[in-house]
Amino acid sequence: MTTENQEMNTPVENTKTETNITADVQELINTEVSKAIKNIKGNLDNAYAERDAYKAKIAEAEQAKQAAEIAALEKAGKHQEVMQIQMSELTKKLETYEQKNTELSRDNAVRAQLNGLDFKNEKAATMAYGDIVGSLSKNADGNWMHSSGVSIEEAVSSYAKDDKNAFLFNVKANAGSGVSPSKPAVGSIPTKSIKDMDQSEVIKAIAEGKLNPAGDWTQ
């Protein structure tokens, strides 16, 4: 091969080499990111497990204490007091269940409206969520209403049109009966808790901009 041919082939060979290096680097980055996420997810799972175990021990101790108290009252023939304790406990459980159910219906309604907006990032979406939820209360009919007296849909629509909130969005949304962003939302709030996600779901959420690796992962 002549010197001229070698010189002509060198740029092509260099391009192939650079392409291979780029692919290798990207593969290495993906591998390291996967490892990091796996470690973070593992630490979170362990933390949640320890927290749940601690709560379970506290609940078990409280139940044992209450059982001993009831046994003592029954032995003393104070059956009415036993019934009052049991009714009180049942009422607490029912109130807790109703509160969680109420909050879930509210949160789902707000997320359904916010996920139609084109937020800049996950932090912006979380900020908007907090602003809206913090201004909601139930009316006499049991429906969630904004403090201004409008529905959740109308409140989100007004929130998106407010110039003071423009910094939260990539493109200012045209809000009417339904908000129609010019492109898919990139900062929507995940409806699934991170502790319930597997590794592939976490990676996908980060790639879609729904989860910030440097953000608060304790939810």
Residue, then its C-alpha position, 0 to 999 in steps of 0.5 A: m500500500t502506498t503512502e498516499n493510500q495510507e493517508m486516504n484511509t487514515p480519517v476513515e479508520n480514525t472515525k471508526t475508532e472514535t465511534n467504537i470508543t464512544a460506544d464503549v464509553q456510553e456502555l460504561i456510563n450506562t453500566e455505572v449508572s445502573k450500578a449506582i441506581k441499584n445501590i441507591k434502590g437497595n439502600l432505600d429498600n433497606a431503610y424502608a424495611e427498617r422503618d416498617a419493622y420499627k413501626a411494626k414493633i411499636a404497634e405490637a407493643e401497643q396491642a400487647k399493652q391494650a390486650a393486657e388492659i382489656a384482660a384486667l378489666e374483663k377479670a374485674g367485670k368491667h365489660q362496659e369499659v372494655m367495649q368502650i376501648q374496643m369501640s374507640e380503637l375501631t373508630k380510630k382505624l376507621e378515621t385513619y382509613e377514611q383520611k387516607n382514602t380521602e387524601l388519595s382521591r384528592d391527590n389522584a385528581v390533582r395529578a390527573q390535571l397536572n400531568g397534562l402540563d409541560f413542566k420544566n422538570e420534576k421539581a417544578a411539577t412537585m412545586a405546582y402539586g404542593d401549591i394546588v393541594g395546599s389550597l384544597s378543601k372539601n365543600a358541603d357536598g364532599n367535593w374537593m374545591h380550591s380556596s377560590g371556590v373553583s374546581i380542581e380542573e379550573a384551579v389548575s387551569s388558572y395556575a397554568k395561565d398565571d404569569k407568576n408560575a410561568f417559570l415552572f413550564n417549558v412552554k406557557a400552556n393554553a388552558g381552557s376546558g383542558v390544557s393542551p401542551s405543545k409537547p409531552a410533559v417531561g416533569s410529571i409527578p410519578t403516580k407510583s412510589i419509588k419504593d414500589m419501583d423495580q430498577s428498570e422502572v427507576i431508570k425509565a422514570i429518570a430518562e423521562g424526567k419524572l425522577n430527579p437522581a439528585g432529588d428527594w427519594t424518600q417519598 
